[in-house]
Amino acid sequence: MAVGLTSLLKTVVDNKASGLHLRGNSFSFVRLNRQIKQIEDSFLSNDEVRKIAYACMSDREKKIFEENGTVDFSLDAKENGRFRFNVYRQSGKVCISIRHIPLKIPTFADLNLPGDVLEKITENRRGLVLVTGMTGSGKSSTLAAMLGYINRARRGHILTIEDPIEFVHTEEKCIVSQLALGLDTHSYMAALRASMRQDPDVIMIGELRDSDVVRAAIAAAETGHLVFTTVHTVDAVQTLNRLIQSFPFEQQAQVKVQLAELIKGIVSQRLLPDLKGGMIPAVEVMVDTPQIKKLITDGKIDEVSRHIGMGEYYGMQTFDQSLVELYRAGKAGLEEIIAYSTSPDTIMLALKGIGEDRKGLE
């Protein structure tokens, strides 16, 4: 590992920062609670950043960077944990964006997630489970928690296909095979085709990047596997529309039927500031109730959100319901929940009747 990088990574860990930015001819920066903060006495020349990048890369990764101007990879930094690197060029300078990946597989409680309903979703033996949200919303951590729950709860074979591998799972009750794109397989499609001969019970696909991978994920779920994956969408409605619209119009009616049968849950996340420090997730949860299945089959996707809001019995909740609960629990302030809400008016109506003792928290 390059001289100086170890101390910078230690700064990330010691400050519980989520990431680190190294830029040629510039100071270094950490991302702490969504804010970028400069690290004192951390100025690096372009040549120093380049040397750090090349010291961390394999020959294959160097070649990819030189050909494409960007490359992703992960690095085991011993006691400091694991880190995901993206090396890229900007105005002729080498830059590195680094995200911290804890060594410990988090639990639902660790992540402040609604554990009861996520356990039920994860206990399915076949189907499709989607974790959605924007970049940096905690999707990878939630997926890791779900796989960790399976690993502790039942015996089987978990197969992950990632770019690059982030959380490393220690085998407990399950055997775990983790494939890295570019190192163990050429593509998601190649890995998914081969997975049918590798006897997995659970398949985790790092991301649904294109329509071919969507088709392959659906096919894997239809053949009796429990498939987990992520999508860069903001909520269940947008996710369903994205999946359906990735198919030609003449195929969409059939796809709606398939998705209604296969989707076991959609978990969507937004991270907001915690009043006690750090970040906390607001989480929308959709599960496969009979009414949700019918809405998907009939193509009434825009009505899904309303039924999520009425599905407390099944453990479902909308973002706004999640935000109100965070406020009631004293975990998030009024300004924050309004800023992160889908409908500020809905938030204000829901908050009517909450005691005056909460006003002092704002």
C-alpha positions as CSV (number, residue, x, y, z in Angstrom):
1,M,0.0,0.0,0.0
2,A,1.3,3.5,-0.9
3,V,3.0,5.6,1.7
4,G,0.5,8.0,3.3
5,L,-2.6,6.1,2.2
6,T,-2.8,4.0,5.4
7,S,-3.0,7.1,7.6
8,L,-5.6,8.7,5.4
9,L,-7.8,5.5,5.5
10,K,-7.3,5.5,9.3
11,T,-8.7,9.0,9.4
12,V,-11.8,7.8,7.6
13,V,-12.3,4.9,10.1
14,D,-11.5,7.0,13.2
15,N,-13.9,9.7,12.2
16,K,-16.6,7.3,11.1
17,A,-16.6,8.9,7.7
18,S,-18.2,7.2,4.7
19,G,-15.6,8.1,2.1
20,L,-12.4,9.8,1.1
21,H,-11.4,11.9,-1.9
22,L,-7.8,12.2,-3.1
23,R,-7.2,14.8,-5.9
24,G,-4.0,15.7,-7.7
25,N,-2.5,19.0,-6.6
26,S,-5.1,19.4,-3.9
27,F,-5.9,18.7,-0.3
28,S,-7.7,15.4,0.6
29,F,-11.3,15.4,1.8
30,V,-13.5,13.1,3.8
31,R,-17.3,12.7,3.6
32,L,-18.7,12.9,7.0
33,N,-22.5,12.9,7.5
34,R,-23.0,13.8,3.8
35,Q,-20.7,16.8,4.2
36,I,-17.3,17.1,2.5
37,K,-14.6,18.2,4.9
38,Q,-10.9,19.0,4.2
39,I,-8.2,17.0,6.0
40,E,-5.5,19.2,7.4
41,D,-1.9,18.8,6.2
42,S,-3.1,16.4,3.4
43,F,-2.0,18.2,0.2
44,L,-1.0,15.7,-2.5
45,S,0.6,16.4,-5.9
46,N,-0.8,14.8,-9.0
47,D,2.2,12.5,-9.1
48,E,1.7,11.4,-5.5
49,V,-2.0,10.6,-6.1
50,R,-1.0,8.7,-9.3
51,K,1.5,6.7,-7.3
52,I,-1.1,5.9,-4.6
53,A,-3.5,4.7,-7.3
54,Y,-1.1,2.5,-9.2
55,A,0.2,1.0,-5.9
56,C,-3.3,-0.2,-5.1
57,M,-4.2,-1.5,-8.6
58,S,-3.5,-4.9,-10.1
59,D,-2.0,-5.1,-13.6
60,R,-5.5,-5.8,-15.0
61,E,-7.0,-2.7,-13.2
62,K,-4.1,-0.5,-14.5
63,K,-4.9,-1.6,-18.0
64,I,-8.6,-0.8,-17.6
65,F,-7.7,2.6,-16.2
66,E,-5.3,3.4,-19.0
67,E,-7.8,2.4,-21.7
68,N,-11.0,3.8,-20.2
69,G,-9.8,6.6,-17.8
70,T,-11.7,5.1,-14.9
71,V,-11.7,1.8,-12.9
72,D,-13.5,0.3,-9.9
73,F,-11.9,-2.1,-7.5
74,S,-11.9,-3.0,-3.8
75,L,-9.0,-3.1,-1.4
76,D,-8.5,-5.0,1.9
77,A,-6.7,-2.5,4.2
78,K,-6.2,-5.0,7.1
79,E,-7.3,-3.4,10.4
80,N,-8.8,-0.4,8.7
81,G,-11.3,-2.6,6.9
82,R,-12.2,-2.8,3.2
83,F,-12.6,0.1,0.8
84,R,-14.2,0.5,-2.6
85,F,-12.0,2.6,-5.0
86,N,-12.9,4.5,-8.1
87,V,-9.9,5.9,-9.9
88,Y,-10.6,8.5,-12.6
89,R,-9.1,11.4,-14.5
90,Q,-10.3,15.0,-14.1
91,S,-8.7,17.9,-16.1
92,G,-5.7,15.8,-16.7
93,K,-5.2,14.9,-13.0
94,V,-5.6,11.6,-11.3
95,C,-8.4,11.4,-8.7
96,I,-9.5,8.7,-6.3
97,S,-12.9,8.3,-4.7
98,I,-12.9,5.8,-1.8
99,R,-15.8,4.4,0.2
100,H,-15.4,2.6,3.5
101,I,-16.8,-0.9,3.8
102,P,-16.9,-2.2,7.4
103,L,-15.5,-5.6,8.1
104,K,-18.5,-6.7,10.2
105,I,-21.6,-7.7,8.3
106,P,-24.3,-5.3,9.7
107,T,-27.6,-6.5,11.1
108,F,-31.0,-4.8,10.5
109,A,-30.7,-3.3,14.0
110,D,-27.2,-2.0,13.3
111,L,-28.6,-0.1,10.3
112,N,-31.8,1.1,12.0
113,L,-33.9,-0.8,9.5
114,P,-37.5,-2.2,10.1
115,G,-36.2,-5.7,11.0
116,D,-39.5,-7.6,11.4
117,V,-40.7,-7.0,7.9
118,L,-37.2,-7.4,6.3
119,E,-36.8,-10.7,8.0
120,K,-40.1,-11.9,6.5
121,I,-39.1,-10.7,3.1
122,T,-35.7,-12.4,3.4
123,E,-37.2,-15.7,4.6
124,N,-38.8,-16.3,1.1
125,R,-37.3,-19.3,-0.7
126,R,-37.8,-18.0,-4.3
127,G,-38.6,-14.7,-6.0
128,L,-37.1,-11.3,-6.5
129,V,-36.2,-8.7,-3.8
130,L,-35.2,-5.2,-4.8
131,V,-33.3,-2.7,-2.7
132,T,-33.5,0.8,-4.3
133,G,-32.2,4.3,-3.7
134,M,-29.8,6.9,-5.0
135,T,-26.0,6.5,-4.8
136,G,-24.9,6.6,-1.1
137,S,-28.3,5.7,0.3
138,G,-27.0,2.4,2.0
139,K,-28.2,-0.2,-0.6
140,S,-25.1,-2.3,-0.3
141,S,-25.3,-2.4,3.5
142,T,-28.9,-3.4,3.4
143,L,-28.2,-6.2,1.0
144,A,-25.3,-7.3,3.1
145,A,-27.6,-7.4,6.2
146,M,-30.2,-9.5,4.3
147,L,-27.6,-12.0,3.1
148,G,-26.1,-12.1,6.6
149,Y,-29.5,-12.9,8.0
150,I,-29.8,-15.9,5.6
151,N,-26.3,-17.0,6.3
152,R,-27.1,-17.2,10.1
153,A,-30.6,-18.6,9.7
154,R,-30.6,-21.5,7.3
155,R,-28.3,-23.8,5.3
156,G,-27.8,-23.2,1.6
157,H,-25.5,-21.8,-1.1
158,I,-25.4,-18.0,-1.5
159,L,-23.8,-16.7,-4.7
160,T,-23.0,-13.1,-5.2
161,I,-22.0,-11.3,-8.5
162,E,-20.5,-7.9,-7.7
163,D,-18.5,-5.1,-9.3
164,P,-16.4,-5.0,-7.2
165,I,-16.9,-7.3,-4.2
166,E,-17.8,-5.1,-1.2
167,F,-18.8,-6.8,2.0
168,V,-17.0,-10.2,2.5
169,H,-19.2,-12.8,4.0
170,T,-17.8,-15.4,6.4
171,E,-19.5,-18.7,5.9
172,E,-21.8,-19.6,8.8
173,K,-24.7,-22.0,8.1
174,C,-24.4,-21.3,4.3
175,I,-21.6,-21.7,1.9
176,V,-20.9,-18.4,0.1
177,S,-19.4,-17.9,-3.3
178,Q,-18.6,-14.2,-4.2
179,L,-17.7,-13.5,-7.8
180,A,-16.0,-10.2,-8.9
181,L,-16.7,-8.9,-12.4
182,G,-13.5,-8.8,-14.5
183,L,-11.7,-11.2,-12.1
184,D,-14.0,-14.2,-11.8
185,T,-16.5,-13.5,-14.6
186,H,-16.7,-11.3,-17.7
187,S,-20.2,-10.0,-17.1
188,Y,-23.3,-10.3,-15.1
189,M,-24.9,-12.2,-17.9
190,A,-22.1,-14.7,-18.1
191,A,-22.2,-15.2,-14.4
192,L,-26.0,-15.6,-14.2
193,R,-25.9,-18.2,-17.1
194,A,-23.2,-20.2,-15.3
195,S,-25.0,-19.8,-11.9
196,M,-27.7,-22.2,-13.0
197,R,-25.0,-25.0,-13.0
198,Q,-23.6,-24.0,-9.6
199,D,-26.5,-25.0,-7.4
200,P,-27.2,-21.7,-5.6
201,D,-30.2,-21.2,-3.4
202,V,-29.7,-17.4,-3.2
203,I,-28.3,-15.1,-5.9
204,M,-27.2,-11.5,-5.3
205,I,-26.7,-9.4,-8.4
206,G,-24.9,-6.1,-7.6
207,E,-27.0,-4.0,-9.8
208,L,-29.7,-4.3,-12.6
209,R,-27.7,-2.3,-15.1
210,D,-29.6,-3.1,-18.3
211,S,-32.6,-4.9,-19.8
212,D,-30.6,-8.1,-20.4
213,V,-29.7,-8.3,-16.7
214,V,-33.3,-7.6,-15.8
215,R,-34.4,-10.5,-18.0
216,A,-31.7,-12.8,-16.5
217,A,-32.8,-11.9,-12.9
218,I,-36.4,-12.7,-13.7
219,A,-35.4,-16.0,-15.3
220,A,-33.3,-16.9,-12.2
221,A,-36.2,-16.1,-9.9
222,E,-38.6,-18.1,-12.1
223,T,-36.4,-21.2,-11.8
224,G,-36.7,-21.3,-8.1
225,H,-34.0,-19.0,-6.7
226,L,-34.3,-16.1,-4.3
227,V,-32.7,-13.2,-6.2
228,F,-31.5,-10.0,-4.5
229,T,-30.4,-6.9,-6.5
230,T,-30.3,-3.1,-6.5
231,V,-31.9,-0.5,-8.7
232,H,-31.1,3.3,-8.8
233,T,-34.7,4.4,-8.3
234,V,-36.3,6.4,-5.6
235,D,-39.4,4.3,-4.6
236,A,-41.5,1.2,-5.4
237,V,-43.6,3.0,-8.1
238,Q,-40.5,4.2,-10.0
239,T,-38.9,0.8,-9.6
240,L,-41.8,-1.1,-11.0
241,N,-42.2,1.3,-13.9
242,R,-38.4,1.1,-14.7
243,L,-38.5,-2.7,-14.8
244,I,-41.7,-2.9,-17.0
245,Q,-40.4,-0.2,-19.4
246,S,-37.1,-2.0,-19.9
247,F,-39.1,-4.4,-22.1
248,P,-40.7,-3.7,-25.5
249,F,-44.3,-2.5,-25.3
250,E,-45.7,-5.8,-26.7
251,Q,-44.0,-7.8,-23.9
252,Q,-45.0,-5.5,-21.0
253,A,-48.4,-7.2,-20.3
254,Q,-46.6,-10.5,-19.7
255,V,-43.8,-8.9,-17.7
256,K,-46.4,-7.4,-15.3
257,V,-47.8,-10.8,-14.7
258,Q,-44.3,-12.2,-14.1
259,L,-43.3,-9.3,-11.7
260,A,-46.6,-9.6,-9.8
261,E,-45.7,-13.3,-9.1
262,L,-42.0,-12.9,-8.5
263,I,-41.4,-9.7,-6.5
264,K,-41.4,-10.4,-2.8
265,G,-40.4,-7.0,-1.6
266,I,-39.1,-3.6,-2.6
267,V,-37.1,-1.8,0.0
268,S,-36.3,1.9,-0.9
269,Q,-34.0,4.1,1.2
270,R,-33.1,7.7,1.8
271,L,-30.4,8.7,4.4
272,L,-31.0,11.8,6.5
273,P,-29.2,13.4,9.5
274,D,-29.8,11.8,12.9
275,L,-30.4,14.2,15.7
276,K,-27.9,12.2,17.8
277,G,-25.2,12.4,15.1
278,G,-24.5,10.4,12.0
279,M,-27.1,9.4,9.4
280,I,-30.3,7.4,9.7
281,P,-32.4,5.8,6.9
282,A,-36.0,6.5,6.0
283,V,-37.3,3.4,4.5
284,E,-40.3,2.6,2.2
285,V,-41.2,-1.1,2.2
286,M,-43.5,-2.8,-0.3
287,V,-44.4,-6.5,0.1
288,D,-46.3,-8.9,-2.1
289,T,-49.8,-8.6,-0.7
290,P,-52.7,-9.9,-2.9
291,Q,-53.8,-6.3,-3.6
292,I,-50.3,-5.2,-4.6
293,K,-50.0,-8.2,-6.9
294,K,-53.3,-7.3,-8.6
295,L,-52.3,-3.7,-9.1
296,I,-49.1,-4.8,-10.8
297,T,-50.9,-7.3,-13.0
298,D,-53.5,-4.7,-14.0
299,G,-50.8,-2.1,-14.7
300,K,-52.1,0.3,-12.0
301,I,-48.6,1.1,-10.8
302,D,-49.4,4.6,-9.7
303,E,-51.9,3.2,-7.1
304,V,-49.2,1.1,-5.4
305,S,-47.9,3.9,-3.2
306,R,-51.4,4.5,-1.7
307,H,-51.8,0.8,-0.9
308,I,-48.3,0.7,0.7
309,G,-49.6,3.5,3.0
310,M,-52.5,1.3,4.1
311,G,-50.5,-1.8,4.6
312,E,-49.3,-1.5,8.2
313,Y,-50.7,-4.9,9.0
314,Y,-48.2,-6.4,6.5
315,G,-45.3,-4.3,7.7
316,M,-45.5,-1.9,4.7
317,Q,-44.8,1.8,5.1
318,T,-44.2,4.8,2.8
319,F,-41.3,7.2,3.1
320,D,-43.5,9.8,4.7
321,Q,-44.8,7.3,7.3
322,S,-41.2,6.3,8.1
323,L,-40.1,9.9,8.4
324,V,-43.0,10.7,10.8
325,E,-41.9,7.7,13.0
326,L,-38.3,9.0,13.0
327,Y,-39.6,12.4,14.2
328,R,-41.8,10.9,16.9
329,A,-38.9,8.8,18.1
330,G,-36.7,11.9,18.5
331,K,-34.3,10.6,15.8
332,A,-34.9,13.3,13.2
333,G,-35.8,17.0,13.2
334,L,-38.8,18.6,11.6
335,E,-36.8,20.5,8.9
336,E,-35.0,17.3,7.9
337,I,-38.1,15.1,7.6
338,I,-39.9,17.8,5.5
339,A,-36.8,18.2,3.3
340,Y,-36.6,14.4,2.7
341,S,-40.4,13.8,2.4
342,T,-42.3,12.9,-0.7
343,S,-45.2,15.2,0.4
344,P,-44.5,17.9,3.0
345,D,-48.3,18.5,3.3
346,T,-48.8,14.8,4.2
347,I,-46.0,15.1,6.9
348,M,-47.6,18.2,8.5
349,L,-51.1,16.6,8.6
350,A,-49.6,13.4,10.2
351,L,-47.8,15.4,12.8
352,K,-50.9,17.2,14.1
353,G,-51.6,16.0,17.6
354,I,-48.0,15.2,18.5
355,G,-47.4,16.7,22.0
356,E,-45.8,20.1,22.6
357,D,-42.8,18.4,24.2
358,R,-41.4,17.7,20.8
359,K,-41.0,21.4,19.9
360,G,-37.9,21.7,22.0
361,L,-36.1,19.2,19.8
362,E,-36.2,21.6,16.8
